Structure formats: structure tokens, C-alpha cells
Amino acid sequence: MFLTIRSGGQTGVDRATLDAALDYNNTITKDNVKKSFFIHVTGWCPKGRLAEDGSISLRYPLIETPTSLYSERTEWNIRDADATMVLLLSTTTPPDHGTNFTIEKANQLQKPSKIIFLDDNIITNINEVLYWINVNKIKTLNVAGSRESNCSGIYIKAYEFVSTLLEKRRTEE
């Protein structure tokens, strides 16, 4: 099962993923859960910790790329992961430019990728993702999706999904 989550620190899905993983780690530390359930949280972010809302907080353990290009950050996170999961709000909300780039780059780099629509049944989606992770023996998972300004409300849905995914992973092991 995966031990590392990567994301790029942008608002929306990236930030929700990082927050969910960091909050999960804080919970299991407080509850004295076995260290084997701890999630390593990392990722590449653009030089200057650039995001649409300014500088990415140091709360997030991200490493800056040599340039401030979002595309470099995206490619490096895909490259350094075993697979990429893309979270989209709904089947009727098309992916934004950056999310399309992520999907194309994962295909180009021949990395497994999975698109999840957050308006579908959460338990069905989580079971599908856990199965996909097991089948592909994913240890490092890159999580990406729309930024909040392009898809209002995606942060909340993505946070709920990733939090539930991590908890279900722990209870199934």
C-alpha cells in the first residue's frame, strides 16, 4: 500500500490532498497508531513556492523546482511517483488546463493514472482506488486536479475524499 503522497501545493485538489495527509498523520500520532500507517508527504512546487493565492505556506513539506513554471512542477511530481490520481468535481465539470496537462503528461510518461469524479459514490470510488493501488503496487501516489479558482468547492470534496481514503487504507491493513 502507498506510503508517500505527492502533490504540488496549488489551491484546490493539491492543497486539500496535502492538508488531508498532514491531518491524518497528526491524528495517528496522537492516537499512537503504528508508524507503518504514517504517510510521507512531499512534492515539487514552483520556485518561490508559487501558487495562485501567493506563496505556498511552509506548513507543506514541498521542494522547489529550479523554475517557477507550473508545468515543471507537474511533470516532476508525475515522474517521481508510481502513479497519478486526478480528482475532478463531476462528470459535467471539464478539467482545467493544468489538469488536462497532468493527464496528458502521465500518459506521455507511461505512468498509471486514474481519474475520479467526486460526485460519484465516495465508498465506491475509494474501493476502486484502493484496488487500483494494490493491483499497480503503488507506493508513491501523486494527487492532482483543478485549482479552487477554476472549480469552486473542489477543495472541500477533495479533502473529504483523501481523508476517507487514508482512513479506509489504515482500517483495511
N, CA and C atoms as an extended XYZ file, in Angstrom:
519
Properties=species:S:1:pos:R:3:atomname:S:1:resname:S:1:resid:I:1 pbc="F F F"
N         0.848       -1.185        0.000 N   MET     1
C         0.000        0.000        0.000 CA  MET     1
C         0.888        1.241        0.000 C   MET     1
N         0.362        2.350       -0.497 N   PHE     2
C         1.204        3.535       -0.640 CA  PHE     2
C         1.677        4.080        0.698 C   PHE     2
N         2.866        4.635        0.669 N   LEU     3
C         3.480        5.211        1.856 CA  LEU     3
C         3.776        6.689        1.675 C   LEU     3
N         3.725        7.161        0.426 N   THR     4
C         4.043        8.555        0.127 CA  THR     4
C         2.943        9.165       -0.730 C   THR     4
N         2.559       10.372       -0.373 N   ILE     5
C         1.656       11.166       -1.204 CA  ILE     5
C         2.427       12.398       -1.647 C   ILE     5
N         2.333       12.660       -2.947 N   ARG     6
C         2.954       13.840       -3.544 CA  ARG     6
C         1.844       14.743       -4.068 C   ARG     6
N         2.065       16.034       -4.008 N   SER     7
C         1.179       16.991       -4.644 CA  SER     7
C         1.931       18.298       -4.783 C   SER     7
N         1.430       19.193       -5.640 N   GLY     8
C         2.184       20.390       -5.996 CA  GLY     8
C         1.910       21.652       -5.218 C   GLY     8
N         0.929       21.653       -4.314 N   GLY     9
C         0.714       22.801       -3.440 CA  GLY     9
C        -0.218       23.877       -3.955 C   GLY     9
N        -0.756       23.718       -5.168 N   GLN    10
C        -1.694       24.709       -5.692 CA  GLN    10
C        -2.988       24.673       -4.866 C   GLN    10
N        -3.788       25.714       -4.939 N   THR    11
C        -5.080       25.712       -4.261 CA  THR    11
C        -5.928       24.594       -4.849 C   THR    11
N        -7.006       24.232       -4.180 N   GLY    12
C        -7.896       23.202       -4.691 CA  GLY    12
C        -7.445       21.812       -4.305 C   GLY    12
N        -7.370       20.910       -5.274 N   VAL    13
C        -7.060       19.496       -5.015 CA  VAL    13
C        -5.694       19.322       -4.364 C   VAL    13
N        -4.675       20.003       -4.873 N   ASP    14
C        -3.321       19.845       -4.307 CA  ASP    14
C        -3.318       20.154       -2.815 C   ASP    14
N        -3.831       21.311       -2.457 N   ARG    15
C        -3.814       21.749       -1.067 CA  ARG    15
C        -4.687       20.844       -0.207 C   ARG    15
N        -5.834       20.430       -0.728 N   ALA    16
C        -6.721       19.524        0.019 CA  ALA    16
C        -6.017       18.211        0.313 C   ALA    16
N        -5.302       17.696       -0.663 N   THR    17
C        -4.575       16.434       -0.505 CA  THR    17
C        -3.503       16.567        0.565 C   THR    17
N        -2.722       17.623        0.486 N   LEU    18
C        -1.661       17.839        1.476 CA  LEU    18
C        -2.250       18.023        2.874 C   LEU    18
N        -3.308       18.817        2.988 N   ASP    19
C        -3.944       19.026        4.293 CA  ASP    19
C        -4.504       17.717        4.853 C   ASP    19
N        -5.165       16.943        4.012 N   ALA    20
C        -5.744       15.667        4.473 CA  ALA    20
C        -4.655       14.722        4.963 C   ALA    20
N        -3.559       14.629        4.230 N   ALA    21
C        -2.472       13.728        4.620 CA  ALA    21
C        -1.783       14.209        5.898 C   ALA    21
N        -1.535       15.497        6.003 N   LEU    22
C        -0.896       16.034        7.217 CA  LEU    22
C        -1.819       15.881        8.426 C   LEU    22
N        -3.110       16.159        8.246 N   ASP    23
C        -4.074       15.992        9.344 CA  ASP    23
C        -4.179       14.523        9.754 C   ASP    23
N        -4.172       13.626        8.786 N   TYR    24
C        -4.199       12.184        9.054 CA  TYR    24
C        -2.995       11.797        9.908 C   TYR    24
N        -1.805       12.256        9.524 N   ASN    25
C        -0.593       11.941       10.298 CA  ASN    25
C        -0.690       12.480       11.719 C   ASN    25
N        -1.233       13.680       11.883 N   ASN    26
C        -1.396       14.243       13.230 CA  ASN    26
C        -2.339       13.390       14.069 C   ASN    26
N        -3.393       12.876       13.454 N   THR    27
C        -4.363       12.037       14.165 CA  THR    27
C        -3.753       10.720       14.595 C   THR    27
N        -3.031       10.046       13.680 N   ILE    28
C        -2.477        8.747       14.071 CA  ILE    28
C        -1.347        8.899       15.080 C   ILE    28
N        -0.634       10.032       15.039 N   THR    29
C         0.422       10.276       16.027 CA  THR    29
C        -0.205       10.441       17.417 C   THR    29
N        -1.282       11.217       17.486 N   LYS    30
C        -1.979       11.429       18.768 CA  LYS    30
C        -2.565       10.132       19.313 C   LYS    30
N        -3.065        9.294       18.413 N   ASP    31
C        -3.708        8.045       18.817 CA  ASP    31
C        -2.728        6.882       18.969 C   ASP    31
N        -1.427        7.161       18.838 N   ASN    32
C        -0.384        6.138       18.949 CA  ASN    32
C        -0.612        4.947       18.024 C   ASN    32
N        -1.046        5.240       16.803 N   VAL    33
C        -1.223        4.196       15.793 CA  VAL    33
C         0.160        3.796       15.283 C   VAL    33
N         0.290        2.545       14.858 N   LYS    34
C         1.577        2.047       14.370 CA  LYS    34
C         2.182        2.977       13.325 C   LYS    34
N         3.499        3.162       13.396 N   LYS    35
C         4.218        4.019       12.453 CA  LYS    35
C         4.055        3.561       11.012 C   LYS    35
N         3.763        2.304       10.777 N   SER    36
C         3.627        1.803        9.413 CA  SER    36
C         2.452        2.464        8.683 C   SER    36
N         1.564        3.113        9.418 N   PHE    37
C         0.429        3.795        8.797 CA  PHE    37
C         0.726        5.254        8.489 C   PHE    37
N         1.907        5.732        8.910 N   PHE    38
C         2.295        7.113        8.672 CA  PHE    38
C         2.476        7.343        7.172 C   PHE    38
N         2.011        8.470        6.674 N   ILE    39
C         2.115        8.821        5.262 CA  ILE    39
C         3.214        9.865        5.106 C   ILE    39
N         4.188        9.575        4.248 N   HIS    40
C         5.203       10.574        3.909 CA  HIS    40
C         4.549       11.567        2.954 C   HIS    40
N         4.631       12.844        3.261 N   VAL    41
C         4.005       13.893        2.459 CA  VAL    41
C         5.100       14.745        1.835 C   VAL    41
N         5.060       14.885        0.517 N   THR    42
C         6.071       15.667       -0.180 CA  THR    42
C         5.525       16.116       -1.527 C   THR    42
N         6.382       16.675       -2.324 N   GLY    43
C         6.022       17.084       -3.675 CA  GLY    43
C         6.899       18.226       -4.132 C   GLY    43
N         6.879       18.429       -5.431 N   TRP    44
C         7.578       19.558       -6.030 CA  TRP    44
C         6.601       20.721       -6.140 C   TRP    44
N         7.100       21.929       -5.906 N   CYS    45
C         6.312       23.141       -6.136 CA  CYS    45
C         7.187       24.102       -6.934 C   CYS    45
N         6.585       25.088       -7.591 N   PRO    46
C         7.381       26.024       -8.379 CA  PRO    46
C         8.326       26.860       -7.502 C   PRO    46
N         9.432       27.273       -8.106 N   LYS    47
C        10.390       28.154       -7.435 CA  LYS    47
C         9.646       29.350       -6.840 C   LYS    47
N         9.995       29.701       -5.617 N   GLY    48
C         9.314       30.783       -4.916 CA  GLY    48
C         8.030       30.321       -4.246 C   GLY    48
N         7.797       28.986       -4.289 N   ARG    49
C         6.599       28.369       -3.704 CA  ARG    49
C         5.336       29.031       -4.266 C   ARG    49
N         5.364       29.273       -5.557 N   LEU    50
C         4.317       29.998       -6.269 CA  LEU    50
C         3.006       29.226       -6.349 C   LEU    50
N         1.911       29.916       -6.029 N   ALA    51
C         0.550       29.388       -6.186 CA  ALA    51
C        -0.354       30.559       -6.517 C   ALA    51
N        -1.570       30.261       -6.934 N   GLU    52
C        -2.462       31.346       -7.352 CA  GLU    52
C        -2.820       32.292       -6.206 C   GLU    52
N        -2.708       31.844       -4.973 N   ASP    53
C        -3.035       32.700       -3.827 CA  ASP    53
C        -1.792       33.282       -3.159 C   ASP    53
N        -0.670       33.240       -3.862 N   GLY    54
C         0.572       33.797       -3.326 CA  GLY    54
C         1.590       32.705       -3.077 C   GLY    54
N         2.318       32.821       -1.986 N   SER    55
C         3.363       31.860       -1.644 CA  SER    55
C         2.789       30.693       -0.845 C   SER    55
N         3.154       29.482       -1.217 N   ILE    56
C         2.687       28.278       -0.523 CA  ILE    56
C         3.296       28.242        0.876 C   ILE    56
N         2.472       28.028        1.852 N   SER    57
C         2.902       28.002        3.253 CA  SER    57
C         3.997       26.960        3.483 C   SER    57
N         4.884       27.275        4.408 N   LEU    58
C         5.937       26.333        4.797 CA  LEU    58
C         5.378       25.144        5.571 C   LEU    58
N         4.100       25.182        5.923 N   ARG    59
C         3.430       24.023        6.551 CA  ARG    59
C         3.557       22.809        5.647 C   ARG    59
N         3.596       23.056        4.351 N   TYR    60
C         3.643       21.972        3.376 CA  TYR    60
C         5.095       21.629        3.047 C   TYR    60
N         5.492       20.374        3.270 N   PRO    61
C         6.888       19.966        3.073 CA  PRO    61
C         7.209       19.724        1.586 C   PRO    61
N         7.194       20.816        0.834 N   LEU    62
C         7.427       20.735       -0.605 CA  LEU    62
C         8.824       21.228       -0.956 C   LEU    62
N         9.309       20.762       -2.092 N   ILE    63
C        10.633       21.135       -2.585 CA  ILE    63
C        10.441       21.989       -3.824 C   ILE    63
N        11.155       23.098       -3.899 N   GLU    64
C        11.020       23.994       -5.041 CA  GLU    64
C        11.782       23.464       -6.250 C   GLU    64
N        11.150       23.579       -7.418 N   THR    65
C        11.823       23.255       -8.676 CA  THR    65
C        12.741       24.428       -9.038 C   THR    65
N        13.647       24.233       -9.998 N   PRO    66
C        14.561       25.327      -10.384 CA  PRO    66
C        13.865       26.531      -11.019 C   PRO    66
N        12.673       26.322      -11.606 N   THR    67
C        11.958       27.431      -12.242 CA  THR    67
C        10.589       27.618      -11.585 C   THR    67
N         9.943       28.705      -11.942 N   SER    68
C         8.601       28.973      -11.401 CA  SER    68
C         7.503       28.442      -12.324 C   SER    68
N         7.850       27.586      -13.268 N   LEU    69
C         6.870       27.037      -14.201 CA  LEU    69
C         6.016       25.959      -13.534 C   LEU    69
N         4.705       26.118      -13.620 N   TYR    70
C         3.803       25.100      -13.087 CA  TYR    70
C         3.995       23.770      -13.820 C   TYR    70
N         4.268       23.837      -15.111 N   SER    71
C         4.427       22.611      -15.903 CA  SER    71
C         5.610       21.773      -15.420 C   SER    71
N         6.686       22.422      -14.999 N   GLU    72
C         7.849       21.686      -14.470 CA  GLU    72
C         7.474       20.962      -13.186 C   GLU    72
N         6.787       21.674      -12.293 N   ARG    73
C         6.326       21.080      -11.040 CA  ARG    73
C         5.448       19.869      -11.303 C   ARG    73
N         4.511       20.029      -12.217 N   THR    74
C         3.577       18.948      -12.544 CA  THR    74
C         4.323       17.737      -13.096 C   THR    74
N         5.186       17.959      -14.052 N   GLU    75
C         5.934       16.850      -14.661 CA  GLU    75
C         6.810       16.134      -13.639 C   GLU    75
N         7.477       16.873      -12.778 N   TRP    76
C         8.365       16.247      -11.792 CA  TRP    76
C         7.583       15.433      -10.767 C   TRP    76
N         6.395       15.899      -10.372 N   ASN    77
C         5.585       15.118       -9.437 CA  ASN    77
C         5.107       13.823      -10.076 C   ASN    77
N         4.737       13.873      -11.335 N   ILE    78
C         4.336       12.656      -12.055 CA  ILE    78
C         5.532       11.725      -12.193 C   ILE    78
N         6.645       12.266      -12.621 N   ARG    79
C         7.865       11.483      -12.827 CA  ARG    79
C         8.295       10.747      -11.561 C   ARG    79
N         8.192       11.420      -10.414 N   ASP    80
C         8.708       10.870       -9.160 CA  ASP    80
C         7.687       10.038       -8.389 C   ASP    80
N         6.532        9.798       -8.980 N   ALA    81
C         5.506        8.960       -8.356 CA  ALA    81
C         5.345        7.678       -9.162 C   ALA    81
N         4.780        6.672       -8.507 N   ASP    82
C         4.460        5.430       -9.215 CA  ASP    82
C         3.218        5.602      -10.079 C   ASP    82
N         2.326        6.505       -9.664 N   ALA    83
C         1.062        6.704      -10.371 CA  ALA    83
C         0.483        8.057       -9.983 C   ALA    83
N        -0.487        8.508      -10.789 N   THR    84
C        -1.158        9.781      -10.531 CA  THR    84
C        -2.662        9.573      -10.481 C   THR    84
N        -3.268       10.106       -9.430 N   MET    85
C        -4.729       10.112       -9.308 CA  MET    85
C        -5.192       11.548       -9.521 C   MET    85
N        -6.138       11.726      -10.440 N   VAL    86
C        -6.695       13.041      -10.744 CA  VAL    86
C        -8.109       13.101      -10.187 C   VAL    86
N        -8.372       14.111       -9.371 N   LEU    87
C        -9.697       14.292       -8.780 CA  LEU    87
C       -10.424       15.411       -9.508 C   LEU    87
N       -11.605       15.079      -10.040 N   LEU    88
C       -12.454       16.056      -10.721 CA  LEU    88
C       -13.771       16.167       -9.961 C   LEU    88
N       -14.340       17.354       -9.939 N   LEU    89
C       -15.549       17.587       -9.163 CA  LEU    89
C       -16.722       16.750       -9.665 C   LEU    89
N       -16.910       16.713      -10.987 N   SER    90
C       -18.037       15.962      -11.528 CA  SER    90
C       -17.791       15.609      -12.989 C   SER    90
N       -18.626       14.747      -13.485 N   THR    91
C       -18.530       14.357      -14.900 CA  THR    91
C       -18.926       15.505      -15.808 C   THR    91
N       -19.644       16.489      -15.279 N   THR    92
C       -20.079       17.622      -16.089 CA  THR    92
C       -19.154       18.832      -15.978 C   THR    92
N       -18.161       18.766      -15.080 N   THR    93
C       -17.195       19.852      -14.934 CA  THR    93
C       -15.910       19.445      -15.647 C   THR    93
N       -15.619       20.051      -16.788 N   PRO    94
C       -14.427       19.635      -17.531 CA  PRO    94
C       -13.146       19.994      -16.771 C   PRO    94
N       -12.081       19.213      -16.979 N   PRO    95
C       -10.807       19.539      -16.331 CA  PRO    95
C       -10.265       20.867      -16.849 C   PRO    95
N        -9.605       21.613      -15.972 N   ASP    96
C        -8.990       22.862      -16.411 CA  ASP    96
C        -7.693       22.556      -17.171 C   ASP    96
N        -7.040       23.603      -17.657 N   HIS    97
C        -5.833       23.446      -18.478 CA  HIS    97
C        -4.744       22.649      -17.759 C   HIS    97
N        -4.472       23.008      -16.511 N   GLY    98
C        -3.427       22.319      -15.750 CA  GLY    98
C        -3.740       20.854      -15.511 C   GLY    98
N        -5.006       20.547      -15.268 N   THR    99
C        -5.413       19.165      -15.044 CA  THR    99
C        -5.305       18.364      -16.339 C   THR    99
N        -5.697       18.965      -17.458 N   ASN   100
C        -5.510       18.302      -18.757 CA  ASN   100
C        -4.039       18.021      -19.014 C   ASN   100
N        -3.173       18.982      -18.667 N   PHE   101
C        -1.730       18.793      -18.838 CA  PHE   101
C        -1.252       17.611      -18.000 C   PHE   101
N        -1.756       17.495      -16.771 N   THR   102
C        -1.387       16.392      -15.884 CA  THR   102
C        -1.764       15.050      -16.505 C   THR   102
N        -2.988       14.949      -16.998 N   ILE   103
C        -3.459       13.702      -17.608 CA  ILE   103
C        -2.608       13.343      -18.818 C   ILE   103
N        -2.343       14.322      -19.675 N   GLU   104
C        -1.522       14.091      -20.874 CA  GLU   104
C        -0.096       13.693      -20.507 C   GLU   104
N         0.489       14.363      -19.521 N   LYS   105
C         1.882       14.092      -19.126 CA  LYS   105
C         2.009       12.710      -18.489 C   LYS   105
N         1.042       12.304      -17.688 N   ALA   106
C         1.067       10.959      -17.100 CA  ALA   106
C         1.037        9.905      -18.204 C   ALA   106
N         0.208       10.127      -19.214 N   ASN   107
C         0.162        9.200      -20.356 CA  ASN   107
C         1.486        9.204      -21.110 C   ASN   107
N         2.022       10.386      -21.337 N   GLN   108
C         3.288       10.525      -22.058 CA  GLN   108
C         4.428        9.819      -21.317 C   GLN   108
N         4.450        9.934      -19.990 N   LEU   109
C         5.496        9.300      -19.183 CA  LEU   109
C         5.181        7.830      -18.883 C   LEU   109
N         4.070        7.353      -19.418 N   GLN   110
C         3.631        5.965      -19.257 CA  GLN   110
C         3.509        5.566      -17.786 C   GLN   110
N         2.905        6.467      -17.032 N   LYS   111
C         2.639        6.223      -15.617 CA  LYS   111
C         1.156        5.881      -15.463 C   LYS   111
N         0.833        4.921      -14.605 N   PRO   112
C        -0.588        4.639      -14.370 CA  PRO   112
C        -1.289        5.895      -13.861 C   PRO   112
N        -2.495        6.107      -14.337 N   SER   113
C        -3.272        7.246      -13.851 CA  SER   113
C        -4.731        6.828      -13.709 C   SER   113
N        -5.398        7.512      -12.817 N   LYS   114
C        -6.810        7.205      -12.544 CA  LYS   114
C        -7.534        8.515      -12.330 C   LYS   114
N        -8.657        8.665      -13.013 N   ILE   115
C        -9.494        9.844      -12.843 CA  ILE   115
C       -10.688        9.453      -11.975 C   ILE   115
N       -10.922       10.265      -10.943 N   ILE   116
C       -12.029       10.041      -10.019 CA  ILE   116
C       -12.944       11.261      -10.065 C   ILE   116
N       -14.239       10.992      -10.243 N   PHE   117
C       -15.239       12.054      -10.213 CA  PHE   117
C       -15.821       12.097       -8.802 C   PHE   117
N       -15.638       13.219       -8.142 N   LEU   118
C       -16.011       13.332       -6.739 CA  LEU   118
C       -17.514       13.386       -6.499 C   LEU   118
N       -18.306       13.519       -7.569 N   ASP   119
C       -19.756       13.483       -7.391 CA  ASP   119
C       -20.298       12.053       -7.426 C   ASP   119
N       -19.440       11.086       -7.744 N   ASP   120
C       -19.838        9.675       -7.691 CA  ASP   120
C       -19.834        9.207       -6.235 C   ASP   120
N       -20.352        8.016       -5.972 N   ASN   121
C       -20.404        7.455       -4.629 CA  ASN   121
C       -19.002        7.348       -4.026 C   ASN   121
N       -18.787        7.982       -2.882 N   ILE   122
C       -17.453        8.052       -2.285 CA  ILE   122
C       -16.912        6.667       -1.913 C   ILE   122
N       -17.744        5.794       -1.371 N   ILE   123
C       -17.272        4.467       -0.969 CA  ILE   123
C       -16.895        3.637       -2.196 C   ILE   123
N       -17.708        3.708       -3.232 N   THR   124
C       -17.387        3.007       -4.481 CA  THR   124
C       -16.063        3.509       -5.043 C   THR   124
N       -15.901        4.836       -5.070 N   ASN   125
C       -14.650        5.426       -5.570 CA  ASN   125
C       -13.449        4.984       -4.741 C   ASN   125
N       -13.586        5.010       -3.429 N   ILE   126
C       -12.462        4.640       -2.556 CA  ILE   126
C       -12.099        3.171       -2.744 C   ILE   126
N       -13.082        2.308       -2.800 N   ASN   127
C       -12.791        0.889       -3.035 CA  ASN   127
C       -12.095        0.682       -4.379 C   ASN   127
N       -12.538        1.422       -5.386 N   GLU   128
C       -11.925        1.337       -6.711 CA  GLU   128
C       -10.466        1.813       -6.668 C   GLU   128
N       -10.216        2.907       -5.965 N   VAL   129
C        -8.851        3.439       -5.858 CA  VAL   129
C        -7.956        2.483       -5.069 C   VAL   129
N        -8.434        1.951       -3.957 N   LEU   130
C        -7.624        1.013       -3.169 CA  LEU   130
C        -7.292       -0.236       -3.981 C   LEU   130
N        -8.240       -0.725       -4.753 N   TYR   131
C        -7.986       -1.869       -5.633 CA  TYR   131
C        -6.918       -1.507       -6.673 C   TYR   131
N        -7.050       -0.353       -7.304 N   TRP   132
C        -6.099        0.131       -8.314 CA  TRP   132
C        -4.698        0.276       -7.711 C   TRP   132
N        -4.616        0.808       -6.503 N   ILE   133
C        -3.325        0.962       -5.819 CA  ILE   133
C        -2.694       -0.410       -5.573 C   ILE   133
N        -3.488       -1.369       -5.099 N   ASN   134
C        -2.972       -2.720       -4.843 CA  ASN   134
C        -2.517       -3.414       -6.114 C   ASN   134
N        -3.329       -3.369       -7.145 N   VAL   135
C        -3.003       -4.037       -8.413 CA  VAL   135
C        -1.721       -3.468       -9.022 C   VAL   135
N        -1.563       -2.148       -8.924 N   ASN   136
C        -0.393       -1.481       -9.510 CA  ASN   136
C         0.785       -1.367       -8.542 C   ASN   136
N         0.623       -1.911       -7.318 N   LYS   137
C         1.685       -1.887       -6.308 CA  LYS   137
C         2.254       -0.467       -6.106 C   LYS   137
N         1.339        0.470       -5.942 N   ILE   138
C         1.715        1.885       -5.824 CA  ILE   138
C         2.199        2.184       -4.407 C   ILE   138
N         3.404        2.700       -4.332 N   LYS   139
C         3.986        3.114       -3.049 CA  LYS   139
C         3.998        4.648       -2.936 C   LYS   139
N         4.117        5.315       -4.092 N   THR   140
C         4.126        6.775       -4.125 CA  THR   140
C         3.026        7.236       -5.067 C   THR   140
N         2.067        7.968       -4.515 N   LEU   141
C         0.900        8.413       -5.272 CA  LEU   141
C         0.917        9.926       -5.419 C   LEU   141
N         0.914       10.385       -6.651 N   ASN   142
C         0.756       11.806       -6.946 CA  ASN   142
C        -0.743       12.079       -7.064 C   ASN   142
N        -1.213       13.141       -6.407 N   VAL   143
C        -2.626       13.501       -6.481 CA  VAL   143
C        -2.725       14.912       -7.055 C   VAL   143
N        -3.583       15.061       -8.065 N   ALA   144
C        -3.714       16.336       -8.765 CA  ALA   144
C        -5.167       16.593       -9.116 C   ALA   144
N        -5.417       17.799       -9.583 N   GLY   145
C        -6.756       18.179      -10.010 CA  GLY   145
C        -6.854       19.683      -10.122 C   GLY   145
N        -8.061       20.152      -10.275 N   SER   146
C        -8.300       21.578      -10.520 CA  SER   146
C        -7.930       22.452       -9.337 C   SER   146
N        -7.543       23.666       -9.664 N   ARG   147
C        -7.337       24.677       -8.622 CA  ARG   147
C        -8.699       25.229       -8.214 C   ARG   147
N        -8.758       25.766       -7.034 N   GLU   148
C       -10.033       26.237       -6.477 CA  GLU   148
C       -10.671       27.325       -7.341 C   GLU   148
N        -9.893       28.244       -7.892 N   SER   149
C       -10.472       29.344       -8.681 CA  SER   149
C       -11.134       28.851       -9.964 C   SER   149
N       -10.723       27.698      -10.459 N   ASN   150
C       -11.319       27.132      -11.668 CA  ASN   150
C       -12.465       26.175      -11.366 C   ASN   150
N       -12.591       25.796      -10.096 N   CYS   151
C       -13.597       24.787       -9.736 CA  CYS   151
C       -13.996       24.995       -8.269 C   CYS   151
N       -14.830       25.964       -8.044 N   SER   152
C       -15.223       26.324       -6.687 CA  SER   152
C       -15.804       25.126       -5.928 C   SER   152
N       -15.289       24.900       -4.733 N   GLY   153
C       -15.778       23.817       -3.884 CA  GLY   153
C       -14.989       22.529       -3.992 C   GLY   153
N       -14.008       22.483       -4.893 N   ILE   154
C       -13.273       21.224       -5.072 CA  ILE   154
C       -12.383       20.915       -3.869 C   ILE   154
N       -11.897       21.949       -3.178 N   TYR   155
C       -11.049       21.702       -2.005 CA  TYR   155
C       -11.793       20.835       -0.989 C   TYR   155
N       -13.003       21.218       -0.642 N   ILE   156
C       -13.767       20.504        0.389 CA  ILE   156
C       -14.024       19.055       -0.022 C   ILE   156
N       -14.444       18.844       -1.258 N   LYS   157
C       -14.733       17.487       -1.742 CA  LYS   157
C       -13.457       16.644       -1.812 C   LYS   157
N       -12.357       17.234       -2.266 N   ALA   158
C       -11.097       16.502       -2.360 CA  ALA   158
C       -10.560       16.165       -0.971 C   ALA   158
N       -10.672       17.099       -0.033 N   TYR   159
C       -10.219       16.845        1.342 CA  TYR   159
C       -10.996       15.673        1.942 C   TYR   159
N       -12.303       15.688        1.780 N   GLU   160
C       -13.142       14.602        2.299 CA  GLU   160
C       -12.741       13.263        1.664 C   GLU   160
N       -12.514       13.274        0.362 N   PHE   161
C       -12.167       12.039       -0.336 CA  PHE   161
C       -10.823       11.482        0.131 C   PHE   161
N        -9.802       12.315        0.157 N   VAL   162
C        -8.462       11.850        0.547 CA  VAL   162
C        -8.448       11.426        2.010 C   VAL   162
N        -9.120       12.167        2.879 N   SER   163
C        -9.191       11.786        4.296 CA  SER   163
C        -9.839       10.417        4.469 C   SER   163
N       -10.934       10.205        3.768 N   THR   164
C       -11.643        8.926        3.856 CA  THR   164
C       -10.800        7.801        3.263 C   THR   164
N       -10.125        8.079        2.169 N   LEU   165
C        -9.237        7.096        1.536 CA  LEU   165
C        -8.127        6.653        2.492 C   LEU   165
N        -7.482        7.595        3.144 N   LEU   166
C        -6.386        7.259        4.067 CA  LEU   166
C        -6.895        6.459        5.259 C   LEU   166
N        -8.036        6.847        5.785 N   GLU   167
C        -8.595        6.113        6.928 CA  GLU   167
C        -9.003        4.699        6.527 C   GLU   167
N        -9.603        4.546        5.373 N   LYS   168
C       -10.024        3.220        4.909 CA  LYS   168
C        -8.785        2.339        4.658 C   LYS   168
N        -7.747        2.929        4.100 N   ARG   169
C        -6.488        2.201        3.891 CA  ARG   169
C        -5.972        1.648        5.216 C   ARG   169
N        -6.000        2.511        6.253 N   ARG   170
C        -5.496        2.088        7.562 CA  ARG   170
C        -6.352        0.986        8.163 C   ARG   170
N        -7.647        1.086        8.062 N   THR   171
C        -8.514        0.090        8.694 CA  THR   171
C        -8.531       -1.228        7.938 C   THR   171
N        -8.123       -1.225        6.682 N   GLU   172
C        -8.114       -2.461        5.906 CA  GLU   172
C        -6.802       -3.238        6.031 C   GLU   172
N        -5.764       -2.582        6.552 N   GLU   173
C        -4.471       -3.287        6.664 CA  GLU   173
C        -4.358       -4.063        7.946 C   GLU   173
